[in-house]
Amino acid sequence: MRKAAAPQWELLEHAVPRDLFRAEVEAWARRIGVRPREVRIRALKRKWASCSSRGCLTFDEALLRQPAAFRREVIVHELLHLKVPNHGRLFKVLLKAYLQMQ
Ligand SMILES: [Zn+2]
């Protein structure tokens, strides 16, 4: 997911530990029914996250300082690519449906 859609602000009080972020990714992976081969958290320049063809997800560590709703959007977006490798109609419908779940 490219950084163009990023909020311009970062609030430190939203910072979460890596373990919590990983738990969020795992919880959403179970909901969506996918199993990432590997989940990495490291500094990315142009993207919030990426998905390799091998099924390895990489998330930008700056996400740890983003609000929960935005983290969820990036996590669901990237996990969904393990099911739908493009941004077509199906992807958009599923993304919207998952983001409406609580
Ligand atoms: Zn994408």
Backbone and ligand atoms as CSV (ligand in chain L), in Angstrom:
chain,resi,resn,atom,element,x,y,z
A,1,MET,N,N,0.851,-1.181,0.000
A,1,MET,CA,C,0.000,0.000,0.000
A,1,MET,C,C,0.888,1.233,0.000
A,2,ARG,N,N,0.725,2.062,-1.021
A,2,ARG,CA,C,1.568,3.238,-1.157
A,2,ARG,C,C,1.248,4.285,-0.114
A,3,LYS,N,N,2.215,5.195,0.103
A,3,LYS,CA,C,2.051,6.161,1.176
A,3,LYS,C,C,1.233,7.392,0.786
A,4,ALA,N,N,0.784,7.471,-0.444
A,4,ALA,CA,C,0.032,8.651,-0.886
A,4,ALA,C,C,-1.208,8.891,-0.028
A,5,ALA,N,N,-1.831,7.794,0.419
A,5,ALA,CA,C,-3.087,7.902,1.164
A,5,ALA,C,C,-2.849,8.151,2.656
A,6,ALA,N,N,-1.622,8.479,3.009
A,6,ALA,CA,C,-1.268,8.559,4.426
A,6,ALA,C,C,-1.791,9.799,5.113
A,7,PRO,N,N,-2.172,9.644,6.364
A,7,PRO,CA,C,-2.457,10.835,7.168
A,7,PRO,C,C,-1.168,11.645,7.315
A,8,GLN,N,N,-1.301,12.932,7.441
A,8,GLN,CA,C,-0.109,13.776,7.518
A,8,GLN,C,C,0.444,13.868,8.938
A,9,TRP,N,N,-0.305,13.349,9.895
A,9,TRP,CA,C,0.088,13.527,11.275
A,9,TRP,C,C,0.456,12.201,11.917
A,10,GLU,N,N,1.268,12.272,12.944
A,10,GLU,CA,C,1.617,11.096,13.736
A,10,GLU,C,C,1.533,11.502,15.197
A,11,LEU,N,N,0.768,10.783,15.970
A,11,LEU,CA,C,0.645,11.112,17.379
A,11,LEU,C,C,1.311,10.019,18.203
A,12,LEU,N,N,2.237,10.411,19.053
A,12,LEU,CA,C,2.989,9.420,19.819
A,12,LEU,C,C,2.110,8.602,20.756
A,13,GLU,N,N,1.027,9.210,21.228
A,13,GLU,CA,C,0.207,8.445,22.171
A,13,GLU,C,C,-0.470,7.245,21.520
A,14,HIS,N,N,-0.433,7.191,20.180
A,14,HIS,CA,C,-0.997,6.035,19.496
A,14,HIS,C,C,0.022,4.902,19.333
A,15,ALA,N,N,1.269,5.156,19.716
A,15,ALA,CA,C,2.305,4.156,19.467
A,15,ALA,C,C,1.984,2.841,20.163
A,16,VAL,N,N,2.140,1.740,19.429
A,16,VAL,CA,C,1.896,0.422,20.008
A,16,VAL,C,C,3.176,-0.415,19.904
A,17,PRO,N,N,3.369,-1.355,20.830
A,17,PRO,CA,C,4.526,-2.237,20.749
A,17,PRO,C,C,4.416,-3.173,19.534
A,18,ARG,N,N,5.568,-3.647,19.073
A,18,ARG,CA,C,5.581,-4.558,17.916
A,18,ARG,C,C,4.744,-5.817,18.153
A,19,ASP,N,N,4.804,-6.321,19.381
A,19,ASP,CA,C,4.056,-7.549,19.687
A,19,ASP,C,C,2.557,-7.342,19.494
A,20,LEU,N,N,2.086,-6.159,19.893
A,20,LEU,CA,C,0.658,-5.864,19.738
A,20,LEU,C,C,0.308,-5.752,18.256
A,21,PHE,N,N,1.193,-5.089,17.507
A,21,PHE,CA,C,0.953,-4.971,16.068
A,21,PHE,C,C,0.886,-6.361,15.425
A,22,ARG,N,N,1.830,-7.226,15.798
A,22,ARG,CA,C,1.833,-8.594,15.246
A,22,ARG,C,C,0.549,-9.337,15.614
A,23,ALA,N,N,0.081,-9.103,16.841
A,23,ALA,CA,C,-1.161,-9.751,17.284
A,23,ALA,C,C,-2.339,-9.258,16.446
A,24,GLU,N,N,-2.324,-7.958,16.107
A,24,GLU,CA,C,-3.385,-7.410,15.252
A,24,GLU,C,C,-3.351,-8.085,13.874
A,25,VAL,N,N,-2.148,-8.236,13.333
A,25,VAL,CA,C,-2.006,-8.876,12.017
A,25,VAL,C,C,-2.509,-10.317,12.081
A,26,GLU,N,N,-2.132,-11.035,13.146
A,26,GLU,CA,C,-2.548,-12.442,13.272
A,26,GLU,C,C,-4.058,-12.567,13.416
A,27,ALA,N,N,-4.649,-11.661,14.202
A,27,ALA,CA,C,-6.101,-11.718,14.408
A,27,ALA,C,C,-6.834,-11.491,13.084
A,28,TRP,N,N,-6.356,-10.520,12.305
A,28,TRP,CA,C,-7.000,-10.247,11.011
A,28,TRP,C,C,-6.741,-11.359,10.011
A,29,ALA,N,N,-5.564,-11.972,10.070
A,29,ALA,CA,C,-5.262,-13.083,9.154
A,29,ALA,C,C,-6.244,-14.229,9.401
A,30,ARG,N,N,-6.548,-14.490,10.685
A,30,ARG,CA,C,-7.514,-15.556,11.008
A,30,ARG,C,C,-8.902,-15.196,10.486
A,31,ARG,N,N,-9.301,-13.956,10.682
A,31,ARG,CA,C,-10.625,-13.521,10.216
A,31,ARG,C,C,-10.769,-13.644,8.709
A,32,ILE,N,N,-9.716,-13.236,8.014
A,32,ILE,CA,C,-9.765,-13.220,6.551
A,32,ILE,C,C,-9.534,-14.627,5.995
A,33,GLY,N,N,-8.871,-15.466,6.800
A,33,GLY,CA,C,-8.623,-16.838,6.369
A,33,GLY,C,C,-7.391,-16.971,5.494
A,34,VAL,N,N,-6.347,-16.227,5.841
A,34,VAL,CA,C,-5.085,-16.325,5.110
A,34,VAL,C,C,-3.957,-16.607,6.099
A,35,ARG,N,N,-2.863,-17.140,5.575
A,35,ARG,CA,C,-1.704,-17.415,6.410
A,35,ARG,C,C,-0.462,-16.820,5.749
A,36,PRO,N,N,-0.046,-15.629,6.188
A,36,PRO,CA,C,1.181,-15.059,5.624
A,36,PRO,C,C,2.367,-15.980,5.933
A,37,ARG,N,N,3.247,-16.159,4.965
A,37,ARG,CA,C,4.415,-17.010,5.180
A,37,ARG,C,C,5.345,-16.387,6.225
A,38,GLU,N,N,5.384,-15.058,6.189
A,38,GLU,CA,C,6.247,-14.335,7.119
A,38,GLU,C,C,5.712,-12.913,7.276
A,39,VAL,N,N,5.841,-12.316,8.450
A,39,VAL,CA,C,5.442,-10.924,8.672
A,39,VAL,C,C,6.651,-10.167,9.203
A,40,ARG,N,N,7.068,-9.158,8.465
A,40,ARG,CA,C,8.218,-8.348,8.877
A,40,ARG,C,C,7.766,-6.936,9.195
A,41,ILE,N,N,8.454,-6.308,10.126
A,41,ILE,CA,C,8.202,-4.901,10.446
A,41,ILE,C,C,9.543,-4.182,10.339
A,42,ARG,N,N,9.651,-3.288,9.375
A,42,ARG,CA,C,10.895,-2.522,9.237
A,42,ARG,C,C,10.609,-1.197,8.537
A,43,ALA,N,N,11.608,-0.335,8.480
A,43,ALA,CA,C,11.399,0.983,7.868
A,43,ALA,C,C,11.246,0.840,6.354
A,44,LEU,N,N,10.144,1.384,5.830
A,44,LEU,CA,C,9.924,1.421,4.385
A,44,LEU,C,C,9.814,2.877,3.975
A,45,LYS,N,N,10.337,3.215,2.799
A,45,LYS,CA,C,10.327,4.624,2.396
A,45,LYS,C,C,9.045,5.049,1.715
A,46,ARG,N,N,8.623,4.302,0.710
A,46,ARG,CA,C,7.508,4.763,-0.133
A,46,ARG,C,C,6.189,4.080,0.147
A,47,LYS,N,N,6.221,3.012,0.929
A,47,LYS,CA,C,4.984,2.254,1.151
A,47,LYS,C,C,4.754,2.018,2.631
A,48,TRP,N,N,3.497,1.854,2.981
A,48,TRP,CA,C,3.142,1.469,4.351
A,48,TRP,C,C,3.313,-0.026,4.523
A,49,ALA,N,N,3.158,-0.758,3.432
A,49,ALA,CA,C,3.292,-2.207,3.505
A,49,ALA,C,C,3.452,-2.767,2.105
A,50,SER,N,N,4.006,-3.988,2.044
A,50,SER,CA,C,4.090,-4.649,0.752
A,50,SER,C,C,3.867,-6.140,0.945
A,51,CYS,N,N,3.501,-6.783,-0.163
A,51,CYS,CA,C,3.186,-8.211,-0.149
A,51,CYS,C,C,3.988,-8.860,-1.267
A,52,SER,N,N,4.849,-9.821,-0.921
A,52,SER,CA,C,5.647,-10.469,-1.967
A,52,SER,C,C,4.849,-11.600,-2.591
A,53,SER,N,N,5.298,-12.047,-3.756
A,53,SER,CA,C,4.591,-13.136,-4.431
A,53,SER,C,C,4.701,-14.430,-3.622
A,54,ARG,N,N,5.683,-14.503,-2.725
A,54,ARG,CA,C,5.832,-15.686,-1.867
A,54,ARG,C,C,4.864,-15.655,-0.681
A,55,GLY,N,N,4.157,-14.529,-0.501
A,55,GLY,CA,C,3.249,-14.440,0.633
A,55,GLY,C,C,3.900,-13.889,1.878
A,56,CYS,N,N,5.002,-13.173,1.693
A,56,CYS,CA,C,5.676,-12.526,2.820
A,56,CYS,C,C,5.240,-11.062,2.884
A,57,LEU,N,N,4.706,-10.650,4.054
A,57,LEU,CA,C,4.234,-9.277,4.221
A,57,LEU,C,C,5.264,-8.451,4.975
A,58,THR,N,N,5.488,-7.228,4.511
A,58,THR,CA,C,6.370,-6.301,5.216
A,58,THR,C,C,5.589,-5.042,5.541
A,59,PHE,N,N,5.615,-4.634,6.818
A,59,PHE,CA,C,4.920,-3.423,7.248
A,59,PHE,C,C,5.944,-2.383,7.683
A,60,ASP,N,N,5.659,-1.118,7.354
A,60,ASP,CA,C,6.518,-0.010,7.761
A,60,ASP,C,C,6.435,0.172,9.279
A,61,GLU,N,N,7.587,0.288,9.936
A,61,GLU,CA,C,7.553,0.419,11.400
A,61,GLU,C,C,6.894,1.730,11.849
A,62,ALA,N,N,6.783,2.710,10.937
A,62,ALA,CA,C,6.089,3.961,11.283
A,62,ALA,C,C,4.594,3.718,11.538
A,63,LEU,N,N,4.097,2.563,11.090
A,63,LEU,CA,C,2.683,2.234,11.351
A,63,LEU,C,C,2.411,2.105,12.843
A,64,LEU,N,N,3.439,1.762,13.603
A,64,LEU,CA,C,3.271,1.602,15.056
A,64,LEU,C,C,2.866,2.918,15.698
A,65,ARG,N,N,3.122,4.024,14.991
A,65,ARG,CA,C,2.781,5.350,15.532
A,65,ARG,C,C,1.558,5.949,14.842
A,66,GLN,N,N,0.832,5.119,14.118
A,66,GLN,CA,C,-0.382,5.596,13.451
A,66,GLN,C,C,-1.621,5.174,14.243
A,67,PRO,N,N,-2.723,5.899,14.086
A,67,PRO,CA,C,-3.966,5.552,14.791
A,67,PRO,C,C,-4.456,4.142,14.435
A,68,ALA,N,N,-5.162,3.543,15.373
A,68,ALA,CA,C,-5.628,2.157,15.215
A,68,ALA,C,C,-6.422,1.954,13.927
A,69,ALA,N,N,-7.280,2.914,13.580
A,69,ALA,CA,C,-8.124,2.746,12.388
A,69,ALA,C,C,-7.273,2.690,11.123
A,70,PHE,N,N,-6.204,3.478,11.086
A,70,PHE,CA,C,-5.341,3.464,9.898
A,70,PHE,C,C,-4.497,2.182,9.855
A,71,ARG,N,N,-3.989,1.751,11.028
A,71,ARG,CA,C,-3.245,0.475,11.080
A,71,ARG,C,C,-4.116,-0.648,10.540
A,72,ARG,N,N,-5.385,-0.673,10.978
A,72,ARG,CA,C,-6.302,-1.727,10.557
A,72,ARG,C,C,-6.491,-1.698,9.037
A,73,GLU,N,N,-6.616,-0.486,8.485
A,73,GLU,CA,C,-6.810,-0.357,7.044
A,73,GLU,C,C,-5.620,-0.941,6.277
A,74,VAL,N,N,-4.410,-0.626,6.734
A,74,VAL,CA,C,-3.209,-1.117,6.048
A,74,VAL,C,C,-3.077,-2.634,6.226
A,75,ILE,N,N,-3.327,-3.117,7.445
A,75,ILE,CA,C,-3.209,-4.559,7.722
A,75,ILE,C,C,-4.188,-5.359,6.875
A,76,VAL,N,N,-5.451,-4.926,6.859
A,76,VAL,CA,C,-6.475,-5.659,6.095
A,76,VAL,C,C,-6.164,-5.593,4.597
A,77,HIS,N,N,-5.774,-4.410,4.119
A,77,HIS,CA,C,-5.410,-4.234,2.705
A,77,HIS,C,C,-4.331,-5.249,2.295
A,78,GLU,N,N,-3.290,-5.307,3.085
A,78,GLU,CA,C,-2.150,-6.155,2.707
A,78,GLU,C,C,-2.485,-7.640,2.838
A,79,LEU,N,N,-3.168,-8.029,3.907
A,79,LEU,CA,C,-3.547,-9.442,4.073
A,79,LEU,C,C,-4.481,-9.880,2.950
A,80,LEU,N,N,-5.348,-8.984,2.524
A,80,LEU,CA,C,-6.299,-9.302,1.464
A,80,LEU,C,C,-5.583,-9.616,0.145
A,81,HIS,N,N,-4.405,-9.057,-0.032
A,81,HIS,CA,C,-3.639,-9.350,-1.251
A,81,HIS,C,C,-3.205,-10.822,-1.313
A,82,LEU,N,N,-3.238,-11.512,-0.174
A,82,LEU,CA,C,-2.926,-12.953,-0.200
A,82,LEU,C,C,-4.082,-13.729,-0.833
A,83,LYS,N,N,-5.246,-13.092,-0.907
A,83,LYS,CA,C,-6.402,-13.699,-1.583
A,83,LYS,C,C,-6.595,-13.118,-2.965
A,84,VAL,N,N,-6.473,-11.790,-3.063
A,84,VAL,CA,C,-6.718,-11.069,-4.320
A,84,VAL,C,C,-5.484,-10.218,-4.624
A,85,PRO,N,N,-4.694,-10.591,-5.635
A,85,PRO,CA,C,-3.404,-9.929,-5.848
A,85,PRO,C,C,-3.483,-8.590,-6.584
A,86,ASN,N,N,-4.682,-8.035,-6.758
A,86,ASN,CA,C,-4.799,-6.757,-7.480
A,86,ASN,C,C,-5.733,-5.835,-6.701
A,87,HIS,N,N,-6.050,-4.677,-7.304
A,87,HIS,CA,C,-6.962,-3.737,-6.641
A,87,HIS,C,C,-8.293,-3.642,-7.392
A,88,GLY,N,N,-8.713,-4.739,-7.955
A,88,GLY,CA,C,-9.947,-4.749,-8.765
A,88,GLY,C,C,-11.210,-4.681,-7.918
A,89,ARG,N,N,-12.322,-4.909,-8.587
A,89,ARG,CA,C,-13.633,-4.765,-7.959
A,89,ARG,C,C,-13.790,-5.690,-6.745
A,90,LEU,N,N,-13.394,-6.954,-6.896
A,90,LEU,CA,C,-13.512,-7.914,-5.794
A,90,LEU,C,C,-12.707,-7.439,-4.581
A,91,PHE,N,N,-11.482,-6.983,-4.851
A,91,PHE,CA,C,-10.625,-6.487,-3.766
A,91,PHE,C,C,-11.328,-5.363,-3.015
A,92,LYS,N,N,-11.887,-4.408,-3.764
A,92,LYS,CA,C,-12.507,-3.239,-3.125
A,92,LYS,C,C,-13.731,-3.626,-2.301
A,93,VAL,N,N,-14.518,-4.555,-2.839
A,93,VAL,CA,C,-15.726,-4.995,-2.115
A,93,VAL,C,C,-15.336,-5.699,-0.813
A,94,LEU,N,N,-14.360,-6.610,-0.901
A,94,LEU,CA,C,-13.936,-7.350,0.302
A,94,LEU,C,C,-13.298,-6.421,1.318
A,95,LEU,N,N,-12.468,-5.489,0.846
A,95,LEU,CA,C,-11.800,-4.555,1.756
A,95,LEU,C,C,-12.845,-3.757,2.544
A,96,LYS,N,N,-13.831,-3.252,1.829
A,96,LYS,CA,C,-14.867,-2.459,2.479
A,96,LYS,C,C,-15.620,-3.308,3.507
A,97,ALA,N,N,-15.933,-4.540,3.130
A,97,ALA,CA,C,-16.679,-5.425,4.037
A,97,ALA,C,C,-15.876,-5.718,5.310
A,98,TYR,N,N,-14.598,-6.031,5.153
A,98,TYR,CA,C,-13.777,-6.342,6.337
A,98,TYR,C,C,-13.582,-5.119,7.215
A,99,LEU,N,N,-13.452,-3.950,6.605
A,99,LEU,CA,C,-13.213,-2.742,7.406
A,99,LEU,C,C,-14.468,-2.328,8.171
A,100,GLN,N,N,-15.621,-2.843,7.764
A,100,GLN,CA,C,-16.852,-2.539,8.498
A,100,GLN,C,C,-17.034,-3.463,9.688
A,101,MET,N,N,-16.235,-4.574,9.731
A,101,MET,CA,C,-16.286,-5.484,10.885
A,101,MET,C,C,-15.660,-4.793,12.092
A,102,GLN,N,N,-16.150,-5.123,13.240
A,102,GLN,CA,C,-15.563,-4.538,14.462
A,102,GLN,C,C,-14.603,-5.508,15.120
L,1,ZN,ZN,ZN,-2.486,-2.999,-2.523
